[in-house]
Amino acid sequence: MPSFGNRDIAVDLGTANTLVYVRGEGILVSEPSVVAIDTATNAVHAVGEEAKRMIGRTPATIAAIRPLRHGVIADFEVTEQMLRYFIRRVQQRRWSRPRVVMCAPSGITEVEKKAVVEASLSAGAREVRLIEEPVAAAIGAGLDIAEPVGHMVVDVGGGTTEVAVLSLGGMVVSQSLRIGGYELDEAISGHIRRVHRMAIGQQTAEDIKIELGSAAPLEQELMTEVRGRDLTTGLPREIPLGSEEVRDALAEPVEAIIGAIRDTLERTPPELAADISERGILLAGGGALLGAFADRVREETGMPAGLAESPLTCVCLGSGMSLEEYDAMDRLDRPFERSATRRRLRPSRAPAR
């Protein structure tokens, strides 16, 4: 049982957004994974939504940082401060030390896992358990992954794409691709820079992706006006941009994601592949909201594919639901905790049964 005053929490620490689920209450925090820091003093000015608004608009002394890259920690100290801020927001008592379930990409290395665990412990967690994102997404979408039936999950996040086939509560075949929503944004801004000789900001590229982006032809193609800085004159400029041109710009990263899905299917045992052809492919993550993405997956694989009921939150919901099985998880894979006297990682001992 959790100690008095502590509430078990689950954290979906994403490249784009961080969500925090509190046991018995649901998702209480959903904010961008951005921290605004004073470069001279390292003091934190803002975290989350407020910090995101500062990207590209800060004075020289303040930097708006995304401390995660491709689903893993790129800046340890900033990640620790961001986690501490989010954990304190959902804890009723200032000095509480909750047990935490953290989501992690299936393809991260042992060193990257230790960095996530250490950052969580330094931010105030008492114990930390890791859960793979495809497993959490499947649980959050309501799939019964404990049965001996194949399920395929494609989770397109901000920094990574996770493709996995699940059965009997674990991953049978998986692939982690370090391409996600940010690579789609960069593809758009790079295309406009090369073709139109105009520079646009990251937020503008994301807005274009949301408004015009698609993985397959649309029933009705769209147009919009895009403002940026002319690379030749240095002055502001406006250009017309259509959804067909944006689709061409996105072709390479989208093809890489489709290729990972096909490759995973090719490595799937025949019995599980038959289950998937019947049950379909579950699409999760913000990147799966790209226009006509499900149509493209169906066309390329010949299998049914559909969005999860809540693509943006199902990973966090699934990790939150796993909190109910925390003690059972202890017996399967002992969590990491920090000794009160020694600042190092060690596995906690599961209680004798």
C-alpha positions as CSV (number, residue, x, y, z in Angstrom):
1,M,0.0,0.0,0.0
2,P,1.3,3.6,-0.6
3,S,2.4,5.4,2.5
4,F,0.2,8.0,4.0
5,G,0.0,11.3,2.0
6,N,1.5,9.8,-1.1
7,R,-0.5,9.2,-4.2
8,D,0.8,6.8,-6.9
9,I,1.2,8.6,-10.2
10,A,1.9,7.6,-13.8
11,V,3.8,9.9,-16.1
12,D,3.8,9.9,-19.9
13,L,7.1,11.8,-20.4
14,G,6.8,12.7,-24.1
15,T,9.1,14.6,-26.4
16,A,6.2,17.0,-27.2
17,N,3.9,16.8,-24.1
18,T,4.0,15.4,-20.6
19,L,0.8,13.9,-19.0
20,V,0.5,13.0,-15.4
21,Y,-2.1,10.5,-14.1
22,V,-3.0,10.3,-10.4
23,R,-4.3,7.0,-9.1
24,G,-8.0,7.2,-8.4
25,E,-8.4,10.7,-10.1
26,G,-7.3,10.4,-13.7
27,I,-5.1,12.7,-15.8
28,L,-4.5,16.0,-13.9
29,V,-1.7,17.5,-16.0
30,S,-1.3,17.7,-19.8
31,E,1.2,20.3,-20.8
32,P,4.1,20.7,-23.4
33,S,7.5,19.3,-22.4
34,V,9.1,22.8,-22.5
35,V,11.1,24.7,-19.9
36,A,12.1,28.3,-20.0
37,I,15.4,28.9,-18.3
38,D,17.6,31.9,-17.5
39,T,20.9,31.0,-19.2
40,A,23.0,33.1,-16.7
41,T,21.6,31.7,-13.4
42,N,19.9,28.4,-14.6
43,A,16.7,29.6,-12.8
44,V,13.5,28.3,-14.2
45,H,11.2,31.0,-15.5
46,A,8.3,28.8,-16.7
47,V,7.3,25.2,-17.5
48,G,4.7,23.7,-19.8
49,E,2.2,25.8,-21.7
50,E,3.6,29.2,-20.5
51,A,7.1,28.1,-21.6
52,K,5.9,26.9,-25.0
53,R,4.5,30.3,-25.8
54,M,8.0,31.7,-25.3
55,I,9.7,29.5,-28.0
56,G,11.2,31.8,-30.6
57,R,10.2,34.9,-28.6
58,T,12.7,35.0,-25.7
59,P,15.4,37.6,-25.0
60,A,19.0,36.5,-25.2
61,T,19.2,35.7,-21.5
62,I,16.2,33.2,-21.5
63,A,16.1,29.9,-23.5
64,A,13.0,27.9,-24.1
65,I,14.3,24.3,-24.0
66,R,12.7,21.0,-25.0
67,P,14.7,18.7,-22.7
68,L,13.7,15.4,-24.5
69,R,14.7,14.4,-28.0
70,H,13.4,11.2,-29.7
71,G,11.6,10.1,-26.5
72,V,14.8,10.2,-24.4
73,I,16.5,12.7,-22.1
74,A,18.7,15.1,-23.9
75,D,19.2,17.5,-21.0
76,F,19.2,15.7,-17.6
77,E,19.1,18.7,-15.3
78,V,16.3,20.5,-17.1
79,T,14.2,17.2,-17.3
80,E,14.6,16.8,-13.6
81,Q,13.4,20.3,-12.9
82,M,10.4,19.8,-15.3
83,L,9.5,16.5,-13.6
84,R,9.7,18.0,-10.2
85,Y,7.4,20.8,-11.2
86,F,4.8,18.4,-12.6
87,I,5.0,16.0,-9.7
88,R,4.5,18.8,-7.2
89,R,1.5,20.1,-9.1
90,V,-0.4,16.8,-8.4
91,Q,0.8,16.1,-4.9
92,Q,-1.2,17.4,-2.0
93,R,1.7,17.3,0.5
94,R,4.9,19.2,-0.3
95,W,7.3,16.5,1.0
96,S,5.4,13.5,-0.4
97,R,7.4,10.9,-2.4
98,P,5.1,9.0,-4.7
99,R,5.6,5.7,-6.5
100,V,5.8,6.4,-10.2
101,V,5.1,4.5,-13.4
102,M,7.0,6.1,-16.3
103,C,6.4,5.5,-20.0
104,A,9.4,4.8,-22.1
105,P,10.0,4.0,-25.8
106,S,10.5,0.3,-26.4
107,G,13.8,0.9,-28.2
108,I,15.7,2.9,-25.6
109,T,19.0,1.6,-24.3
110,E,19.8,0.6,-20.7
111,V,21.7,3.9,-20.3
112,E,18.7,5.9,-21.5
113,K,16.4,3.8,-19.1
114,K,18.7,4.6,-16.2
115,A,18.6,8.3,-17.1
116,V,14.8,8.3,-17.0
117,V,14.7,6.5,-13.7
118,E,17.4,8.7,-12.1
119,A,15.6,11.9,-13.2
120,S,12.4,10.6,-11.7
121,L,14.0,9.8,-8.4
122,S,15.8,13.1,-8.3
123,A,12.5,14.9,-9.0
124,G,10.9,13.3,-5.9
125,A,9.8,9.8,-6.7
126,R,10.2,7.1,-4.1
127,E,10.1,4.2,-6.5
128,V,10.0,4.1,-10.3
129,R,8.6,1.5,-12.7
130,L,9.0,1.7,-16.5
131,I,6.3,0.6,-18.9
132,E,6.8,0.4,-22.7
133,E,4.7,2.9,-24.6
134,P,3.0,0.4,-27.0
135,V,1.9,-1.7,-24.0
136,A,0.6,1.4,-22.3
137,A,-1.2,2.5,-25.4
138,A,-2.9,-0.8,-25.9
139,I,-4.1,-0.9,-22.2
140,G,-5.3,2.7,-22.5
141,A,-7.2,1.9,-25.7
142,G,-9.1,-0.9,-24.0
143,L,-7.4,-3.9,-25.6
144,D,-7.2,-7.1,-23.6
145,I,-3.5,-7.8,-24.1
146,A,-3.4,-10.6,-21.6
147,E,-5.2,-13.0,-23.9
148,P,-3.3,-15.2,-26.4
149,V,-4.4,-13.1,-29.3
150,G,-2.3,-10.8,-31.5
151,H,-2.8,-7.0,-31.3
152,M,-0.8,-4.5,-33.3
153,V,-0.2,-1.0,-32.0
154,V,1.4,2.0,-33.9
155,D,2.1,4.9,-31.6
156,V,3.3,8.0,-33.5
157,G,4.6,10.4,-30.9
158,G,6.5,13.7,-31.1
159,G,9.9,12.2,-31.2
160,T,9.5,8.4,-31.8
161,T,7.2,6.0,-33.6
162,E,6.6,2.7,-31.7
163,V,5.3,-0.3,-33.7
164,A,4.6,-3.5,-31.7
165,V,2.7,-6.7,-31.9
166,L,1.4,-7.7,-28.5
167,S,0.2,-11.0,-27.1
168,L,-0.1,-12.6,-23.6
169,G,0.7,-9.3,-21.9
170,G,4.0,-8.7,-23.7
171,M,5.6,-7.5,-27.0
172,V,6.3,-10.3,-29.5
173,V,7.7,-8.1,-32.2
174,S,8.6,-4.4,-32.0
175,Q,10.4,-1.6,-33.7
176,S,11.2,1.8,-32.4
177,L,11.8,4.5,-35.0
178,R,13.3,7.8,-34.1
179,I,10.9,9.7,-36.3
180,G,7.8,11.5,-35.1
181,G,5.8,14.7,-35.2
182,Y,8.9,16.9,-34.9
183,E,10.5,15.3,-38.0
184,L,7.2,16.0,-39.9
185,D,7.5,19.7,-38.8
186,E,11.1,19.9,-39.8
187,A,10.3,18.3,-43.2
188,I,7.8,21.1,-43.8
189,S,10.1,23.9,-42.7
190,G,13.0,22.4,-44.7
191,H,10.8,22.2,-47.9
192,I,9.7,25.8,-47.6
193,R,13.3,26.9,-47.0
194,R,14.6,25.0,-50.1
195,V,11.7,25.6,-52.5
196,H,10.4,29.1,-51.5
197,R,13.6,30.5,-49.9
198,M,11.7,31.5,-46.8
199,A,12.3,30.7,-43.2
200,I,9.4,29.8,-40.8
201,G,9.4,29.0,-37.1
202,Q,8.7,25.6,-35.5
203,Q,5.2,26.6,-34.3
204,T,4.3,27.8,-37.9
205,A,5.5,24.5,-39.3
206,E,3.4,22.6,-36.7
207,D,0.3,24.7,-37.6
208,I,0.8,23.9,-41.3
209,K,1.0,20.2,-40.5
210,I,-2.2,20.3,-38.5
211,E,-4.1,22.4,-41.1
212,L,-2.8,20.9,-44.4
213,G,-0.8,17.8,-43.6
214,S,-1.9,14.4,-44.9
215,A,-0.4,11.0,-45.7
216,A,-2.7,10.3,-48.6
217,P,-4.7,12.4,-51.1
218,L,-7.7,14.3,-49.6
219,E,-11.2,14.4,-50.9
220,Q,-10.9,18.2,-51.0
221,E,-7.4,19.6,-51.2
222,L,-6.8,22.7,-49.0
223,M,-4.9,26.0,-49.3
224,T,-3.6,28.6,-46.9
225,E,-1.3,31.6,-46.7
226,V,2.0,31.2,-44.8
227,R,4.1,34.1,-43.4
228,G,7.8,33.9,-42.8
229,R,11.1,35.7,-43.4
230,D,12.5,35.9,-46.9
231,L,16.0,34.4,-46.9
232,T,17.2,36.7,-49.7
233,T,15.9,40.1,-48.5
234,G,15.5,39.3,-44.8
235,L,12.0,40.9,-44.9
236,P,8.7,39.4,-44.0
237,R,6.9,37.6,-46.8
238,E,3.7,35.6,-47.5
239,I,3.3,32.7,-49.8
240,P,0.3,30.5,-50.8
241,L,0.7,26.8,-49.8
242,G,-1.5,23.8,-50.7
243,S,-2.1,20.5,-49.1
244,E,-0.6,18.6,-52.1
245,E,2.7,20.4,-51.7
246,V,2.7,19.7,-48.0
247,R,2.0,16.0,-48.6
248,D,5.1,15.9,-50.9
249,A,7.2,17.6,-48.2
250,L,6.0,14.9,-45.7
251,A,6.5,12.0,-48.1
252,E,9.9,10.8,-46.7
253,P,9.2,10.6,-43.0
254,V,5.7,9.2,-43.6
255,E,7.2,6.5,-45.9
256,A,9.7,5.7,-43.1
257,I,6.8,5.1,-40.6
258,I,4.9,3.0,-43.1
259,G,8.1,1.0,-43.8
260,A,8.4,0.3,-40.1
261,I,4.8,-1.0,-40.0
262,R,5.4,-3.3,-43.0
263,D,8.7,-4.5,-41.6
264,T,7.1,-5.4,-38.2
265,L,4.3,-7.2,-40.0
266,E,6.8,-9.2,-42.0
267,R,8.5,-10.4,-38.8
268,T,5.2,-11.3,-37.1
269,P,4.4,-15.0,-36.6
270,P,1.7,-16.3,-38.9
271,E,-0.9,-17.0,-36.2
272,L,-0.6,-13.5,-34.8
273,A,-0.6,-11.9,-38.3
274,A,-4.0,-13.7,-38.9
275,D,-5.3,-12.2,-35.6
276,I,-4.2,-8.7,-36.7
277,S,-5.8,-9.0,-40.2
278,E,-9.1,-9.7,-38.4
279,R,-8.8,-7.2,-35.5
280,G,-6.9,-4.5,-37.3
281,I,-4.1,-2.1,-36.4
282,L,-4.6,0.4,-33.5
283,L,-3.2,3.9,-34.2
284,A,-2.3,6.1,-31.3
285,G,-0.3,9.3,-30.6
286,G,-0.6,12.8,-31.9
287,G,1.2,11.9,-35.1
288,A,-1.6,9.4,-36.0
289,L,-4.0,12.4,-36.3
290,L,-2.2,13.4,-39.5
291,G,-4.8,13.7,-42.3
292,A,-5.7,10.4,-44.0
293,F,-3.0,8.5,-42.1
294,A,-5.3,5.6,-41.3
295,D,-6.3,5.4,-45.0
296,R,-2.6,5.2,-46.0
297,V,-1.9,2.4,-43.4
298,R,-4.9,0.4,-44.7
299,E,-3.8,0.9,-48.3
300,E,-0.2,-0.1,-47.7
301,T,-0.8,-3.1,-45.4
302,G,-4.2,-4.4,-46.7
303,M,-5.4,-4.6,-43.1
304,P,-8.0,-2.7,-41.2
305,A,-6.6,0.3,-39.2
306,G,-8.3,2.8,-37.0
307,L,-7.5,5.6,-34.4
308,A,-7.7,4.9,-30.7
309,E,-10.6,6.5,-29.0
310,S,-8.3,9.1,-27.4
311,P,-5.0,9.0,-29.4
312,L,-3.3,11.8,-27.4
313,T,-4.0,10.3,-23.9
314,C,-4.3,6.5,-24.3
315,V,-0.6,6.0,-23.4
316,C,-1.0,7.9,-20.1
317,L,-4.3,6.3,-19.4
318,G,-2.8,2.8,-19.9
319,S,0.2,3.6,-17.6
320,G,-2.3,4.9,-15.1
321,M,-4.4,1.8,-15.3
322,S,-1.2,-0.2,-14.7
323,L,-0.9,1.5,-11.3
324,E,-3.7,-0.8,-10.1
325,E,-1.4,-3.7,-10.7
326,Y,1.7,-2.0,-9.2
327,D,2.2,-4.7,-6.5
328,A,1.9,-7.5,-9.0
329,M,4.4,-5.6,-11.2
330,D,6.8,-5.5,-8.3
331,R,7.0,-9.3,-8.3
332,L,7.6,-9.4,-12.0
333,D,10.2,-6.7,-12.3
334,R,11.4,-5.0,-9.2
335,P,11.2,-1.2,-9.2
336,F,14.1,1.2,-8.7
337,E,14.2,3.2,-5.5
338,R,16.6,5.6,-3.9
339,S,18.2,4.8,-0.5
340,A,17.7,7.4,2.1
341,T,21.4,7.4,2.9
342,R,23.1,6.5,-0.4
343,R,22.4,8.4,-3.7
344,R,22.5,5.5,-6.1
345,L,20.1,3.3,-7.9
346,R,19.2,-0.2,-6.6
347,P,16.3,-2.6,-7.1
348,S,13.9,-2.6,-4.2
349,R,13.1,-6.0,-2.7
350,A,9.7,-7.3,-3.2
351,P,8.0,-8.4,0.0
352,A,8.4,-12.0,0.9
353,R,5.3,-14.1,0.0
